[in-house]
Every structure is written in structure tokens, then in C-alpha cells.
Amino acid sequence: MDELIAKGAEMIASAQKILVFTGAGLSTESGIPDFRSPGGIWEKYDPSDFYFQKFISDEHARTTYWKMSREFYSLIKPASPNRAHLAVKTLEDHGKLLAVVTQNIDNLHQKAGNSPEKIIELHGTLISVSCLSCKKKYDRDEIEARFDSGIKVPYCDDCGGILKPDTVSFGQAMPQEAMEQSIRYAGQCDLCMVLGSSLVVYPAASVPMHAVQSGARLMIVNREPTPQDGEADLVVHMSVSEALTGMLRLLFA
């Protein structure tokens, strides 16, 4: 394992424009369970209940959706960045970070101190809410206060439209601008570091392959194998925070 950490450090040292691609495995060490893992949300709820079309057409479905979303938000709000998030911030501090493309909706890269303009949230964020009709945006805690007062399903103050957390649901279109920007960064980077992603959710998981096809080196750090391991210059199957801490210690200690 020491040889893998040393090779990772070498790859980081020789890179000038690093694209970091992060998934749920980055945040599990902050106490946020992966939706798909044992104890995750999908053990308690049926994912098919949360398709976008069902959300916008069925008041009962919205009630169930908000119950699930509030439960997940209660885990995310108090969570703190772990050593892996702070390691990504260190890459920015040393001028090596091109951008962070994340599948996570937990705001932990922002909490770690990465520049907001360098963070692309492919699946949105749980910390804000928007009206699907007029696009008015609300702070999540403002909506949480409505639930605490007894409301079951919130609606827009301005137009009465349906409110929804700013996350991408099953069957909902990916944010086009975010996806296009991610692909642009994939074409510009010289190293793509996949951290804590199983690389099975598309189209997000296509980003690292765009980097490889554009000539970048690929590093994958994830506890479990991924479908793209065979394309990578380095694969490390261990805790993301332990791996990154070890690599950066060799570089910046």
C-alpha cells in the first residue's frame, strides 16, 4: 500500500491542473451514509417513489419525498468536512486544483473552504430550495421552519408553485450548464482524481473518461472496485481520507 501512496504523491506532484471528481464515499467519514449502502436511505424508502414526474403530479408523493429529504438534511446540516475534504482544499491552496466536480449534495466542499467558483455540483445541493414555476430560491432552514410549524408540503410564497430541494431527482434532467462545464474541465486537466465514487451513476460518471480520452492521467481512490479501474493509472482501494492524507504528507509535510 505504501507504494501506491507514493505513486499517488508522484502523480499529484507532477500535475498542474487537477480535476477532482467526488462521490458519496468521500462523505461517509463525515457521518453521511451512502444512499445505496447498508443503513442508507434506500433501505428505508423505495427509490421509485421519488421520481420527478411523481413528485410534481402527486401531493402524497411530495409528502413522502419531503419526509425523506428532511431526514437526510438532518444528517447533512451538522456534518463537518473530514480529512479528505481538507486534502482537496490543500490542493487548491497549492495552486494545483482546476475544479471539483461532485456528485454529493452535502455542501462539505464549501465548508472545507474550497472556492465556490471551483465547485460544480452535478446532482445539486440539499441546502437550498427552489420553486419549480417561478424559480424563486429559498434557504433550506426557512423551509424547515415551515415544517416545524406543522406544514406537510411547502409551496411558493410568490406564485403558489411547487417547492423542491435543489437536488436532481430520478427522471429529472441533469443541470446542463454544470455537466457541460464538467466536460470542459475534463478536457483541460492533466490529472483526474476520482475520490469515493463507485462510478456507476451516469451521465456524471462519464466525466473521468472524458479526462482520460483527452490525455489526462486517472487516479481512483475508492474502497470498492469501480467499472473504470481498468482505465486508471493508479487504483487505491482504501479509505479516501487515509489515502489522501498519506499522499499529501509526502508532498507538503
ABEGO torsion letter per residue (X at the ends): XAAAAAAAAAAAAABABBBBBBBAAAAAAAGBBBAABBGBAAAABBAAAABAAAAAABAAAAAAAAAAAAAAAAAAAABBBBAAAAAAAAAAAAGABABBBBABAAGAAAAAGBBAAABBBAAEBAABBBBAAAGBBBBAAAAAAAAAAGBABBBBAAAGBBBBBABBBBGBBBBAAAAAAAAAAAAABABBBBBGBAGABOAAAAAAAAAAAAGBBBBBBBABBBAAAAABABBBBBBAAAAAAAAAAAAAX
